[in-house]
């Protein structure tokens, strides 16, 4: 309990300390960045990986889950990366630009650099930026909640990633897929930054292909939305892997801007998608959706903090979870409304469907409100498939399995449809069907 | 609307820092030594002629307490309490076994009068033959002074006495149930209470008995520097029913006073316990100075099939409230209810809620919580609803609404909803809003003043909970809410 007492390191924590010693020479960064890396590692050394006694990780004990930590992945093989991307594409016909981050580093050769440049989108390698003046800005992320352990882990081992900058007034014509690839086993620690200039619009699709083996995948996305810009970001966390899948969003939203995002989880043994949304300008909107499917003994965690620091902003959070086997679903959401953030409108909903006896769901929807002229509400439900609905369908000759599939699909589609990014709707629903076929 | 008019008159008559019950009764009192130690515990236990096992139980709790750290997770802040600067034993001297009401110190009777104890109870205390019976086990500082109707209750087989008396006369019952719902080491304050609890009520309703009257206790903190550590234990045997009322007022103090009570309820098969509280302790003055620290552990155990425990609370007082009346729904078809109104004004801090722990099949629970924050206060609802593996078909409905009045207050909602059983069905909804301009406009247009309008709207907001209170309390509660919100508009 005592914070100052040295902790007994788990195998994974010892592995991480060792990993740092052997990797630190190779990790890029200015002197300031290196100091930040050391500080972040110090946090892991002193407090360990986040565990259930840390309130934010009450239901998702990363410390208990990670039995070991593999070394960082080495440089990627270009041909292998290309073939993985081509064979494992989940959105066949979708016309899009592509940006590739392979084994933790930006891979310009496979990215549509020129086509994007012609639209007004520039790409910068994070690994290179870390050595320069941009470095500390990239690493010292704003407002991420109280020294989050997953972000500290990311900072300590940060390999690279990409900075996507969309010029003011540019509306990118096609969706952009940022695909992360693992051509070899090993942990990946990636940070991507998306900067939208004033009035810019971007549709982003975040995917991952390959296998990191026993190394965790830790990716931080830093979105910065200037005034009047709009970002729609679809994130797929769908690897069937035992490696911990750790995703973080840190979003800063300017005035009259709109952020829309959907976090889609299906497959990993242990996943956490955590989002820190900060409003910095008035009259903006954030619509955050989540679709989670978990089976077997897996754990899927969607965590969210929306910080209304300025008046006249709206936020909608809508999360759907389907659980099978002995899976555990976690939803933690918090709406903060600062004292002067009058006229805030916040609405949060989390719904869970438990398909099996042994599945479990933990919902923690929070409101923290310091302003009086606000409208905030949250709702949470959990239960099993409605027997009446099932009976209705079966009475009409639909077999039980099919009827269940229909009902689950309908349940999850509510969130996908409200998200309303037509480019990806079909691809996401196909993935829901695939998952249901497996469970 | 005479009732509303009365409320408004009260509001007008009382200013925030003119706390209605802020007076000190001058009764000579008998105090133990200051400080928390084994000697204090032994002294306390000896003073109360407790059996040996009880002294040991307390000492064990004290030893465990020494290992514990004060919890910091609640959204409240206060200067550290110096437990060694408190008295753990104080009793009015006149308490040495009054044979009849005449022997009760007249000052004490006057105190109750000032407290506004409902008329009927005043009659009882004044020795008037009652028409409608409400038994009062009045706690004045740490010792039960008068227990009325004990004999009559005894006829029905109901035991209603102070816990000290129960320890002497029904040691087996106390030994069997004490600490069985709230274990000694349950939490920091419960452990402290276990070591030094002063007094409280003991109720035992035997099998099949429907308690013939509402049981009621008035707590009162009087002696300066006296920590109050009430301990209440209520047991409803198979098929029994009891309704228990608890109300609190305290005199004005500059110094903060600690109150760490423990309440344990046990409901066996088909039994029902209804526990209602109106809490109106001194909330501190206009500048947030003084006021009671109310750190309470209340828990009910629905041990039997078809048992039911219902908590209703109206919290308007105390500088700091830290209170989570909970239900362990162990029995099949057992039911837990929690109805709460928490009003905070001035610099009050409230962190309150409930826990509904579903263990038994077909258990159901309902939570209705209404938080109203005004002034510079912080009002937090913190609750847990959980269904364990075997709690098939558990049902919960939770509604927690917050109302904000003014720009400097805060309302927070922290629910934990954990379902480990697929057939458990949980619904939770929460809203936060202010009194809408439309509502205010409507009322003002019809000639109500701003304060009258707020009182009317707030009373409508909390109606669901007020309806759950016994009649005597409902009226008192409405008045309290209006008084508490005085000065929050305009």
Interface residues (C-beta under 8 A of the other chain):
Chain A: X1 X55 X339 X352 X354 X355 X356 X357 X358 X359 X360 X361 X362 X363 X364 X365 X366 X367 X368 X369 X370 X371 X372 X373 X374 X375 X376 X377 X378 X379 X380 X381 X382 X383 X384
Chain B: X69 X73 X389 X402 X404 X405 X406 X407 X408 X409 X410 X411 X412 X413 X414 X415 X416 X417 X418 X419 X420 X421 X422 X423 X424 X425 X426 X427 X428 X429 X430 X431 X432 X433 X434
